[in-house]
Amino acid sequence: MKKLLTLLCLGLCVIACKQNLHEKRVIINEAQLLQRLKIISHDSLEGRYFGTPGNIKTQHYLAKEFKSLGIAPAFAEGYIQRYPHTFSGQRRQRMYPVHGGSDGLLNVSDTTVYGGNVVAKIEGKLKETIVITAHLDHLGVIEGEIYNGADDNASGVAALVAIGEYFKNNPPKHRLILAAVDAEEIGSLGAEYLFKHFPVDTTQIVLNINMDMISHNDSLALYASGLYHYPSLKEPLTHLNSPIKLLFGHDNNKNINEDDWTFSSDHRVFHKRGIPFVYFGVEDHKDYHEATDVFENINKEFYIEAVKLIIQAIEAYDSYLHSSHD
């Protein structure tokens, strides 16, 4: 009888914990979230193309934001992880800083350009690490038009800072690495460099959560992609509470009705090394990779709720992955 009562109490505790998760309200600074997105997608940053002054300004802005929130840099050298990339055998018409301070159209051939990831960390009680990524670059200036990339991917980067602020105030069990990575648009160069020069042992990485385009969907639907490959990661997402729709899919190349996003963004860097990922994003819209992807065209209320939903998901995985190691 005592054993039965003990099991009953444990069962009630589990139910209560799930109910608390459902009822818990995620509180973030919504105005600041939108303001950060607006700043990162402003004309003054000229589309944040890899290696350009606007991209570099974005790196410094994000480093300043992390520092102001009291979130530590992931590297002893600071928040910004610089790295070179040489466009050997390629020719690109792009705006690049030219030695001597003059900026202009440069035919890039065998030219070295420097990128920069912005990487912060929040220590947990565990050595196991959850890596949260969002790419900071976009398409820059094309034929005189600025491609601001508000959804793609100022939305993910602004969310990254808000997530850092939330978990600074609500410490996680796992260590969190918060990485605004560069050069996704030209092949995930920043994510590759980060993984090869990671601030902690990469064998400690248990999950990558990637955000790329999370602010613009007229159907108010956000996708969590990757669960086809890692089905055990679906269960924690079934206990979340949000006014927007969380859908699963876009991760099976056998499904002819959906694009397969498995290798479509920086999570591919982790997936190809066998590290589980969940990719949060929206389906392509009319402003995708267009000059019309601006702050005014995002769904602001949807975006706020998407960020809160992703924070819930991180909390759920933080508990789920911890219990799976016990």
N, C-alpha and C positions, 0 to 999 in steps of 0.2 A: 504493500500500500504506500509506504514511504517513497519507494522508487517511482511509483506511478505519479505521486504528487509532485515529485521533483521534476519528472519529465514534463508534466503539465505546466509547471511554473516556467520551465525553460521555453516551452512552446509559446506561452503567453508573452514572454519577454521578446522573442523573435518577432511575433506579430506586432507588439508595441513599438519595437525598433523600426519596423517597416512603416507603421502608421506615422511615426515621428518624421521619417524621411519624406513621406507624402505631404505631411502638413507643414514641414519646415519651409519658411520663406527665405529665399536667397535675397539678401539686401546688398545692392551695389549703388555706387554713385552714378545714376543714369545720365545726368547732365554732363558729367565729366567724361563718361564713355563716349557720348555723342560728340563732345567737343574734341576729344582726341582723334576720333575718326575724321572730323572735319579738317583738323590741322594736317593730318597725314595725307589727306587727299586734296589739299589746297593747290591752286595753280602755282604758288611760289616754289613748290617742290618739283615741279615740271615732270610729273609722272614717275619719279624715283627709279629711272632706268639704271641698271648695274653700272657702277663706276662714275656716275654723273654727280655734280654738286648737290642736286636735290636728294639723291639717294644718300649721300654722306650726311647731309643735314638731318635726314630722317633718323639715321643711326644715332647721331648726337642727341636728338630730341628724345628718343626712346631711352637712351642711357640716363639722361637727365630725369625722366619720369620715374624710372626704377629707383634711382638714387633718392629722389624726393619722397618716395614711399618707404624708404628704409629697407628695400630689398637688396640683398647683397649681390655683387657681381659673381659670376661663376668662375672667373679666372683671377689669379692674383694680379694680373696686369690691368684688370678693369673689365668693364662691360663689353667693350667692342673687340671682337676677334677678327683681326684683319688677315686677308689672304690674297695672294696674287693669282691671276689667271691670264694665261697667254693665248691669244686667238691665233694659233699657228695654222696657216693654210686657209684661214677664213677671211672673207672680206665683208665688212658690215658698214653701212652708212649710219652712223650714230653720233649723238652729241657726247663727246668725251672731254674731260679737262685736258688741255694741251699744255705742255711745259712752257712756262713763261707767263701763265695766267690768262692767256687768251683761249676762249672756248669757241669751238667751231665744228663743222662737219668734218669728220676724220675718217678716211678710208682705213679701217683697222685690218692690218695684216701683220702677223708676227708681232703684235703689240700687247704688252702686259698692262692689264688693268687691275686695280685693287678693289676687292669687295670687302664687306664687313658684316658679320653676324653680331647681334646684340643679345648677350646671354646673361641671365640672372639665375639665382638659385634660392630655394627655400628649403632649409634642412628639416628633415623629419626624424622620427625615432628610429627608422629603419635605414639600412644601407641601400635597399632596393630603390630604384629610381623610376619615376614617371617623367617622360620628356614631353613637353607641350610645345608645339611648333606652329608658326605662322610666318609666311614669307612677306618681307617688307618691300620688295622691288615690284615694279610694274613696267609698262611698255615705253614710258618716256614721251618724247615729242616726235610725232610722225607727220611729215609734210605740213609742218607749222601748227598742228593741233596737239594740245596737251591731252594725254591719256592718263587721267588722274587715278583710275583704279580704286574707286571708293569701296566697292564690294570686293574687288580683286586687287589687293587684298588688305587695304587699310582696315577693313572690318575685322579681319582675323588678328591683326597686330594691335589694334586698339583693345580688342577683347583680351589679348594676352596680358596687357598691363592691368586691366580690371581683374583678371583672374589672379594675377600676382598680388594685387591689393587685398583681394578677398582672403586668400590663403595666408597672407602675412598676419591677418587678424584672426584667422581660424586655422591654426597650425595643422598640417596633414600628418599622417603616419609615415608616408613615403617621402623621400626627398623629391622635390620638384625642380626640374630644370626648365626654365622658361626661355625659349630661343626664338627670337625674330631673325629668321635666316634670309640671306640675300640670294639673288640670282636663281630663283625658282623658274622664272620665265625663260631662262636659257639653259635649263637642264639640271636644276637642283644642285648647283655648284656649292652653294653655301651649306646646305644640309650635309652634303658629302664631306666637305671640309670639317664641319663640326664633328661628325661621327669619327673621322680619322684623327681628330685632335680634341677628343672629348675631355671635359674637366674631371670626370670620375671614370672608374673602370666600366667599360661598356657592357661587361658581363652582368652588371648590376641593373641594367635597363630591363624593366618588366613590361613596359607599355609605352607606345607613342600615341599621343592624341594630337592630331593635326587639324588645323582650322584654315580653310581656304574658301572664301566667299560664303558668308553667313548672314548677310544683311538684306538680301533682295530676293523676295519670293512672294508673288501676289497671292499664292494659294496658302501662305503661312505654313509651309512645310519645310522642315530641316531634315536632311538625311544623315544617318550614321552608317557609313560604308565600311566594309571590311569584315563584317560578321560572317560572311560566307566562308572566309578563310579561317576565322577564329570564332567558331560558334559559341564557345563558352563565355565570350564577352557580351553576349546578347542579354542574358538574364539580369545583370545589374541595371540595364537600361529600361527594364519593364516596370520598375518601381518609381519612376520619375513622375513628377507632377508639373504640367505646363499647359498654358492655354494654346500653345502652338502644336502642330503635329510633328511627331518624331517618326520618321519612316526609315525602313531598312532596305538596302539594295545597292545597286550600281557597283557590284563587286564580283559578278559572275559573268564571264565572257560567253557562257552558253545561253544566257538570257538575251534573246534577240530584240526584246522590247526595251532594253535599257543599255545605255553606255556603261562600259566597265571602267570605273575610276581607280582600279587597283594601283595603277602606275601613273596616275594623272597629276600628282603633286608630291610634296616632299616626304610623305609617309612611305613612298617607294624605297627610300634610302634605308629605312628600318625593315620593311617587309622583306626585301631581298636578302637580308641577313637573318631572317627568321624571327625577328622581334615583332610581337603582335602590335597591331595598330587599329585605331578607330579614327576615321576621317569624317569630320563634320563639314557639310557644305550644302549648297543649294544647287538645283539644276540650272543649266545655262539659261540666260534670259536675253532680251533684245539688246541690252547694254553691255553684254559680255565682250570684252576686248574691243570696245568702242569708246570714242571720245565722250560719249554720253554716260559713261559709268562715273557719275559724280554724286556728291553728298546729297543733293536735292532729290535724287532718284532712288535712294534706298528706302526700305520700309522701316521706319524708325522704331515703331512699337514692336514689330516682329524682331528686329535686331536686338533690342533690349531683352526680350524674352528668350531669344536664342542663346545669348550669353549666359543668362541665368540657368537655362537648361544644361548648357555645357558644364557650368560649375557644379550643378547637381550630379552630372555624370562623373566628373572627376572625383567628387566625394564618394559616390557609389563605388567606383573602382578602387579608390584608396582603401575602403573597408573590405571590399570583396577580395582584392589581391592579398591583403594582409591576412584575412581569415584562411585563404587557400594555402598560405605558407605555414600556418600554425599546425 
